[in-house]
C-alpha cells in the first residue's frame, strides 16, 4: 500500500492490478478535487464518512455515508467536502490504464494542469 498527499487531502492505494485499482481517499473540509475526466478509466465511489457535493457532467448533488456514485469514462467529475469532518470514500477504478497522468483537469483550485 502506498499513500500520497495532495493539496485537498490524501489517498492510499489499497489494491491494484492490470484490471483495477482501489483507493481510500480523504478530502479535507472546505477542499475539493479538480474538475476532471479520464480517457482510460471509469470510477465507482462509495462514501464512507462525511458530507460532500459531487458534480458529474455539470449536475450537482449531495452525498453522505452509504451513498455511491458511478463515473463513466470521459465523464467530468469532482467531489467537494462541504462538511466539518473529512469526507472519506473508496474509489474503485476499472478500465485499461490507472496512472495519475490519465487526468485531464478542466478546473483546479491549486493551479495544477
C-alpha positions in Angstrom: 0.0 0.0 0.0 1.2 3.5 -0.8 0.0 6.8 0.4 0.1 10.2 -1.4 -0.7 13.7 0.0 -2.5 16.2 -2.2 -3.5 19.9 -1.6 -7.1 18.7 -1.0 -6.3 15.8 1.3 -4.7 12.4 0.7 -5.2 8.9 -0.7 -4.0 5.4 -0.1 -3.8 2.7 -2.7 -5.4 -0.4 -1.2 -5.1 -2.7 -4.2 -4.0 -2.6 -7.8 -3.7 -4.9 -10.8 -3.9 -4.7 -14.6 -7.7 -4.8 -14.4 -8.4 -2.4 -11.5 -7.1 0.0 -8.8 -8.7 0.6 -5.4 -8.1 3.7 -3.3 -9.2 5.1 0.0 -9.5 8.9 -0.4 -9.8 11.6 2.3 -10.9 15.1 1.4 -10.3 17.8 3.9 -13.2 20.1 5.0 -13.6 23.0 2.6 -11.5 21.4 -0.1 -12.3 19.8 -3.5 -10.5 17.8 -6.1 -10.1 19.2 -9.6 -13.0 19.1 -12.1 -11.6 16.4 -14.3 -12.1 13.5 -16.6 -10.3 10.3 -17.6 -9.8 8.8 -21.0 -9.0 5.2 -20.0 -10.8 4.5 -16.7 -14.2 4.6 -15.1 -14.7 5.1 -11.3 -17.1 4.0 -8.7 -17.1 6.0 -5.4 -18.6 4.6 -2.2 -18.9 7.2 0.5 -17.7 6.0 3.9 -18.0 9.2 6.0 -18.7 12.9 5.7 -20.9 15.1 3.5 -19.9 16.0 0.0 -21.1 17.8 -3.0 -20.4 15.9 -6.2 -20.6 17.2 -9.7 -20.9 14.8 -12.7 -21.1 16.4 -16.1 -22.3 19.7 -14.6 -25.0 18.1 -12.4 -24.5 18.7 -8.6 -25.8 16.5 -5.8 -25.1 15.9 -2.2 -23.8 12.6 -0.9 -23.4 11.1 2.6 -22.1 7.9 4.1 -23.6 4.9 2.3 -24.2 6.6 -1.0 -22.5 5.5 -4.2 -21.6 7.3 -7.4 -20.7 5.8 -10.8 -18.4 7.9 -13.1 -18.1 6.6 -16.7 -15.0 7.0 -18.9 -14.8 10.7 -20.1 -17.4 12.0 -17.5 -16.5 15.3 -16.0 -16.5 14.9 -12.2 -15.5 16.4 -8.9 -16.1 15.9 -5.2 -16.1 18.7 -2.6 -16.1 18.4 1.2 -19.0 20.6 2.4 -19.0 19.3 6.0 -16.9 19.8 9.1 -15.2 16.4 9.1 -13.1 14.6 6.4 -15.0 13.1 3.6 -13.7 9.5 3.2 -14.6 7.3 0.2 -13.5 4.2 -1.5 -12.7 4.6 -5.2 -12.7 1.6 -7.5 -11.2 2.2 -10.9 -11.8 -0.1 -13.9 -10.5 0.3 -17.4 -7.3 -0.1 -19.3 -4.9 2.3 -17.6 -4.8 3.7 -14.0 -1.8 6.1 -14.0 -2.2 9.5 -12.4 -1.3 11.0 -15.8 -4.8 10.0 -17.1 -6.3 13.1 -15.6 -7.5 15.9 -17.8 -8.1 18.8 -15.4 -10.7 21.3 -16.5 -10.6 23.5 -13.4 -8.3 23.3 -10.4 -8.2 25.3 -7.2 -4.5 24.7 -6.8 -3.2 25.7 -10.3 -2.4 22.2 -11.4 -2.7 21.2 -15.1 
